[in-house]
Amino acid sequence: MPPTADHPNCRAVDAVLERAGAAGRVQILTDAAPTAAAAAALLGVEVGAIANSLVFATAQDEPVLVMTSGAHRVDLAKAAQLLGSAALRRADPEFVHAATGQPIGGVAPVAHPTPLRTLVDEDLERYPQLWAAGGIPHAVFPTTFHELVRLTAGTPAAVA
């Protein structure tokens, strides 16, 4: 049986969305969607309209968030340069949870213990509606590119 929107992570994401005046709210999917392809299939949308929340560690072990289109992969060297770091590495599950309070496969772009420096893939602007994770692998919420940039205080960038 899937979890409900009453999960503490989902409530935290909804609270951020409400305070920010966002129109969308967390929705629970029938199955977990730990990947962009899984989320797109469950939602019936193009994989590129899935805004993946990927946490990386800088060379100084600072957690950073890269919101990328599900249609492609992050160019680590390019993203590191944009963030002013010598390198980026994919964060392990413990690092991600410590930085976000959320599990890999369900990391929302918001509702973290402290705000993360964020890059938002400018390719996401092509889609009128995006779907981002809602704090757990079963949860998503609808948003737009401009709203995502505003919610995360992110920097639009070419990250692929």
N, C-alpha and C positions, 0 to 999 in steps of 0.2 A: 504494500500500500504506500503510495507516495506521501511525502510530508505535506504539510499545509502551509499557507501563507502566514500562519501564526508562528512559524519558526523565528527565533530571535533575530537571525540574520536578515530574514525577509522583512520583519517589522522595522529593523534599523534602516534598510534600504528605502522602504516606503516612507519612513519619517523624513529622510533626506529629500526624497522626491517631492513630498508635500511641502516642506519648508521652502524648497526652491521654486515652487509653483509649476512643477512639471505636470503634464497631463496624464502620463502613463503611471501605472502601478504594477507591482509585482504580480505575476501570474504563475500558477503552478502547472507544470507539464505532466502528462500521464506517465512519462518515463524520464529518467535522468538524461541530461544532454551535456555530457562532459566535453564534447567537441563541437566545433562550428558545424560540421557536417550533420551531426546528430540533431543539433538545435534546428538547423535549417529544415531537415526532413520532418521533424515534429511540427514545426510552424508553417510548413508549406511555402517557404521563401527561398530566394537565392542565397547560397552560402556566403556571398559577398556582403549581404545585409546583416550578417551576424558580427557584432562588435566584440571581438575577443579581448578579454582582460588578461594580459600577460605580464607577470611580474618578473623582473630581472634584478640582478645585483650589479651595481657598478664596481669598478676596481677598488673603491673605498668601502664596499659592502653596504652601500646605501640602496634601499629598495626603491625601484622606479616602476611605473606602470606604463605599458605601451598598449594602447587600444588600437587593435589592428583589424582590418577586414578579414573575415574568415576565408576569403578567396586567395590569400597569399601569406607568405611567411615574412617575419621581420628580418631585415638585413642588420645583423648585430653590429657590424662595423659602422654602418651609417647611423644607426640609433645611438651608439656610444658617442660618436662625434657630435650629434645633435644635443646630447645631454652633457657634453664636456667631460666625458670619462675616457680613460685609456682603453677600457674594454667593458663589455657587458657579458654576463653569464646567466644562463637560465637558472632561476632559483629553485631549490628543492622544496618539497611540500611543507617542511617545518618552517623554512624561511618565509614562504608565502603566507602561511597561517599566522606567523608572528607579526608580519607587516600589515595584514589585511583583516585578521580575525575570521577569515573565510577559507573554505577548502578549495584546492585546485579543482577546476571543472565547474566551479560555481562562483568564482570571484567576481563580484560586482565592481563597477567603476567608482563606487562611492561607499560610504559607511565604514571606512577604515578607522582604526584607532587614532591615527594621525594622517593628514593629507599626504599623498605621494606625488612627487614630481611626475607629470604625465605627458606623454606624447599621444596625439590622436591622429591616426592614419587619415590623411586628406582624401584617400580613395573612398572613404565611407560617405563623403559628401554626395556621391553619385546616387545614393539610395534615399528616397523620400522618407522611408521608415527603417529604423535600425532596431535590432533586438540585442540587449545586453543581459548578462547574467544577473540574477537577483539575490546572490548571497549563498546559494546552495545549488547543487547540480540539477535539481528539478525546477528551478525558478528562473524566470526571465522577466524583462520589462521592455515595453516599446519606448523608443526615444527618436530623436533626430540628430544629425551631425552637429548642428549648432547648439542644441540643448546639451549634448554630450560634452562638447568643449566647455560650455558654461558650467555644467555640473562638476566637472573634474578640474576646472581652472587649467585645462590642458593646453598644450601648444600644438596646433595643426602642423603636420609634417609629413613628408614622403618617407615612410619607414620601410617600404618593401624593396 
